[in-house]
């Protein structure tokens, strides 16, 4: 029989969806779904949230989306770099790696729009600016907390 806490979480998932899981639960879910590519754990590309309530939550789903998308882009770029380095270091001729085509790599990465300047191009400008402002505020508060001890 589930505990009261488990029952409350199950009800909240029905109403709000599982993407509102706590930070530890969310991190565990992402780690379980990550793929090891050339020694880099690459998380799955996050899905744009559809459950924002627009009420100014402290931990808005758009903030989480931005963080996860930036992490995905960084990990994907790191894995792509390692795969490229591995491919070029192992090949002594064009034919050694099958002509150097990405189709011959061990893993095919979703590298669409990992450029930080284009990462959020499909997000409406109002949401992009909201995410940018929230990130700047969070960084400012973090710096102030470090200074104030």
Number of C-alpha atoms within 10 A of each C-alpha: 5 8 8 9 9 11 12 11 15 15 12 14 14 9 9 13 13 14 15 17 15 10 11 9 13 15 12 12 14 17 14 11 12 16 16 12 19 17 11 16 17 24 21 19 19 16 9 13 12 10 13 12 9 9 7 8 11 8 11 18 19 21 18 18 17 19 14 19 22 19 17 22 22 16 18 24 18 18 21 20 13 16 19 16 11 12 18 15 9 11 14 10 11 11 9 12 16 13 12 16 10 15 10 12 14 10 15 11 16 13 13 11 12 18 13 12 8 10 15 18 11 9 11 9 11 9 13 16 12 13 20 14 12 17 15 12 12 12 12 12 12 12 12 11 10 9 8 7 6
